[in-house]
């Protein structure tokens, strides 16, 4: 029974982790920005949800209102901070990639400092749909089930958009060959800015959903960035299916280690999972190149 409950709970976490990683997948795989301040955007969205809940606004309303605001903020970040470094053709040589990483590091430190100054080190949480529901022989809180279903719905909606729409085709072309995409009329800088903004909106949505069942602190950003990176590496930048597979793998690893080994070792298991994925890609150069 305990093992089954852990599997179900870990799978639910994995679904939310998949949504968490999808935004970073878009920002890195399409817009060519390894955004190391991604976790801070997720944390700030979750904290904003907790503060708005205290004022009478439910997380479902926040899920409708906050991601568009996060999209606007990330559009401005890309347009005025990252695009001048990348250039209009998104040419990512080692020198430019290093500058992008340094810029995102600085943005991460700035975000952490501002949150620490204005929010302190307290935990932000709230009670929303915490009653248990039966999933077979296991009991799971309703807020986790709802968060999983919403995350899965958003992920599948994004997958359908990328696979079946004309704009989605242009995004997929941009992710593979930016120079060739420009030759066939794809507005590379504008589309990249829009995709980076969409990734920021997904970060906001993931923060809202995480806040429904997990306390969040201003210092949690780097850990969430690392988790998103682990899922991205595990999924191999494979879009929505890869993110779902990587998210479930991360959720299962974290849940099983915390339940049956030692809760203090869950972060160490996360690092080992990341290391194993990197070594796998290193040994499979064609997969890594794709």
C-alpha atoms as one frame of an Amber mdcrd trajectory, in Angstrom:
protein
   0.000   0.000   0.000   2.751   2.460   0.925   4.595   1.656  -2.293   1.459
   2.220  -4.395   0.683   5.520  -2.681   4.262   6.645  -3.292   4.027   5.737
  -6.964   0.780   7.671  -7.403   2.047  10.707  -5.507   5.333  10.641  -7.432
   3.490  10.396 -10.726   1.424  13.448  -9.805   4.585  15.368  -8.938   6.055
  14.191 -12.239   3.188  15.709 -14.206   3.734  19.091 -12.582   7.505  18.750
 -13.060   6.870  18.129 -16.762   4.997  21.421 -17.045   7.767  23.067 -15.034
  10.345  21.835 -17.550   8.357  22.644 -20.686   8.897  26.363 -20.251  12.660
  25.916 -19.951  12.595  23.520 -22.914  11.034  26.227 -25.065  13.378  28.931
 -23.829  16.513  26.856 -24.353  15.522  24.637 -27.263  13.891  27.341 -29.389
  14.964  30.780 -28.134  18.531  29.548 -27.380  18.564  30.974 -23.838  19.599
  28.751 -20.927  17.611  30.760 -18.397  19.119  30.042 -14.976  16.645  32.481
 -13.413  13.772  30.211 -14.453  13.204  28.799 -10.964  12.867  32.293  -9.492
  10.017  32.993 -11.929   8.287  29.800 -10.763   8.773  30.627  -7.071   7.574
  34.193  -7.462   4.429  32.973  -9.232   3.711  30.530  -6.396   4.275  33.169
  -3.722   2.040  35.602  -5.598  -0.655  32.899  -5.669  -0.418  32.440  -1.893
  -0.649  36.190  -1.299  -3.623  36.545  -3.653  -5.342  33.559  -2.027  -5.138
  35.404   1.296  -7.062  38.223  -0.397  -9.813  35.882  -1.581  -8.625  34.925
  -5.083  -8.559  31.176  -5.745  -5.616  29.517  -7.544  -7.825  28.782 -10.557
  -8.415  32.498 -11.076  -4.724  33.192 -10.566  -3.948  30.533 -13.188  -5.960
  32.569 -15.677  -4.553  35.971 -14.730  -0.900  35.474 -13.827   0.657  33.575
 -16.803  -0.157  36.355 -19.317   1.597  38.832 -17.013   4.618  36.514 -16.778
   4.613  36.239 -20.573   4.787  40.016 -20.915   7.664  40.278 -18.448   9.644
  37.531 -20.199   9.021  39.095 -23.602  10.633  42.299 -22.361  13.524  40.359
 -20.824  14.267  38.594 -24.081  13.847  41.688 -26.231  16.062  44.004 -24.201
  18.432  41.666 -22.309  19.071  38.459 -24.265  18.384  39.317 -27.915  21.152
  41.973 -28.140  23.620  39.224 -27.158  22.163  36.520 -29.397  21.741  38.705
 -32.471  18.848  38.567 -34.980  19.836  35.119 -36.305  20.143  33.477 -32.864
  23.717  32.450 -33.642  24.855  30.679 -30.472  28.636  30.306 -30.464  30.495
  29.406 -27.210  31.285  33.051 -26.448  27.692  34.185 -26.759  26.408  31.192
 -24.827  28.774  32.069 -21.989  27.476  35.642 -21.906  23.878  34.402 -21.911
  24.605  32.148 -18.932  26.280  35.008 -17.064  23.322  37.288 -17.776  20.838
  34.712 -16.503  23.025  34.077 -13.437  22.949  37.780 -12.683  19.199  37.871
 -13.169  18.843  34.916 -10.799  20.936  36.594  -8.090  19.052  39.870  -8.537
  15.688  38.092  -8.214  16.813  36.216  -5.114  18.102  39.403  -3.516  14.906
  41.327  -4.185  12.726  38.501  -2.868  14.903  38.155   0.227  14.703  41.912
   0.862  10.933  42.186   0.485   9.702  38.712   1.484  12.333  37.443   3.919
  12.926  33.743   4.411   9.411  32.678   5.336   7.454  29.847   3.751   4.345
  30.704   1.752   1.512  28.203   1.693  -2.269  27.995   1.921  -4.965  25.372
   2.328  -6.950  24.678  -0.825  -8.853  21.445  -1.575  -6.733  19.505   0.879
  -9.280  16.752   1.467  -8.304  13.261   0.339  -9.763  11.334  -2.583  -9.447
   7.628  -3.315  -7.385   6.563  -6.316  -7.785   2.808  -6.171  -6.485   1.680
  -2.773  -4.492   4.911  -2.275  -5.565   8.242  -0.762  -4.327  11.424  -2.470
  -5.215  15.016  -1.650  -7.607  16.633  -4.117  -5.371  19.642  -4.739  -2.595
  17.375  -6.046  -4.956  15.564  -8.372  -6.310  18.874  -9.675  -2.775  20.256
 -10.168  -1.793  17.128 -12.103  -4.859  17.279 -14.361  -4.366  20.971 -15.091
  -0.653  20.447 -15.795  -1.433  17.522 -18.096  -4.110  19.551 -19.895  -1.735
  22.472 -20.464   1.025  20.138 -21.672  -1.250  18.324 -24.118  -2.664  21.633
 -25.345   0.857  22.896 -26.008   1.719  19.651 -27.802  -1.329  19.984 -30.067
  -0.430  23.615 -30.794   3.155  22.771 -31.734   2.216  19.769 -33.887  -0.942
  20.907 -35.664  -0.789  24.677 -36.127   1.117  26.631 -38.748   2.766  28.728
 -36.049   3.782  25.542 -34.249   5.445  24.317 -37.450   7.413  27.573 -37.626
   8.473  27.145 -33.987   9.695  23.618 -34.642  11.611  24.820 -37.691  13.170
  27.597 -35.625  14.232  25.113 -32.955  16.166  23.032 -35.495  17.659  25.482
 -37.979  17.235  29.217 -37.223  19.210  30.328 -40.296  17.165  28.185 -42.708
  13.927  29.234 -40.995  14.803  32.874 -41.677  15.351  32.061 -45.358  11.756
  30.846 -45.749  10.267  33.935 -44.155  10.078  33.039 -40.457  10.494  36.258
 -38.398  13.223  34.776 -36.206  13.715  37.509 -33.545  10.006  38.147 -33.083
   9.082  34.469 -32.962  11.934  33.676 -30.569  10.764  36.464 -28.273   7.238
  35.054 -28.354   8.456  31.533 -27.564  10.617  32.800 -24.704   7.561  34.643
 -23.383   5.476  31.469 -23.702   8.091  29.646 -21.641   7.767  32.343 -18.995
   3.994  31.891 -18.999   4.450  28.162 -18.423   6.798  28.965 -15.524   4.039
  31.102 -14.027   1.480  28.343 -14.482   3.816  25.783 -12.903   4.337  28.089
  -9.917   0.596  28.438  -9.410   0.063  24.669  -9.543   3.011  23.883  -7.259
   1.751  26.351  -4.664  -1.497  24.389  -4.376   0.219  21.558  -2.488   3.826
  22.575  -1.740   5.092  25.409   0.507   7.394  27.780  -1.354  10.235  29.947
  -0.071  12.088  32.740  -1.905  15.282  30.651  -1.731  13.786  27.673  -3.594
  14.460  29.046  -7.086  17.836  27.370  -7.808  16.488  23.966  -6.775  13.520
  24.327  -9.130  15.823  25.450 -11.945  17.919  22.327 -11.354  14.828  20.113
 -11.417  13.702  21.684 -14.677  17.187  21.144 -16.134  17.144  17.494 -15.051
  13.810  16.947 -16.789  15.056  18.754 -19.901  18.177  16.556 -20.052  16.209
  13.377 -19.343  13.680  14.296 -22.011  16.428  15.204 -24.483  14.654  18.428
 -25.504  12.044  16.108 -26.985   9.130  18.479 -26.563   6.050  17.516 -24.591
   6.520  13.685 -24.694  10.132  14.018 -23.540   9.183  16.429 -20.766   6.410
  14.132 -19.542   8.764  11.145 -19.486  11.510  13.125 -17.739   9.078  14.627
 -15.235   7.683  11.242 -14.262  11.218   9.822 -13.929  12.214  12.699 -11.657
   9.041  12.454  -9.577   9.456   8.694  -9.114  13.120   8.995  -8.141  12.443
  11.776  -5.660   9.382  10.106  -4.148  10.851   6.625  -3.772  14.115   7.870
  -2.253  12.288  10.156   0.192   9.860   7.416   1.266  12.015   4.296   1.387
  15.603   5.509   1.787  16.026   8.901   3.452  14.214  12.215   2.794  17.518
  14.038   3.187  18.945  12.120   0.226  16.266  13.146  -2.286  18.336  16.114
  -3.492  21.424  13.889  -3.783  19.366  11.458  -5.885  18.398  14.392  -8.065
  22.063  15.211  -8.712  22.847  11.570  -9.466  19.955  11.425 -11.919  21.231
  14.568 -13.626  24.768  13.171 -13.786  23.537   9.903 -15.250  21.547  11.738
 -17.930  24.548  13.897 -18.870  26.803  10.833 -19.108  24.199   9.101 -21.261
  24.090  12.033 -23.668  27.865  12.186 -23.733  27.980   8.564 -24.781  25.268
   9.031 -27.427  26.454  11.983 -29.468  23.687  11.773 -32.057  20.999  12.003
 -29.359  22.852  14.875 -27.749  23.179  16.702 -31.062  19.435  16.452 -31.685
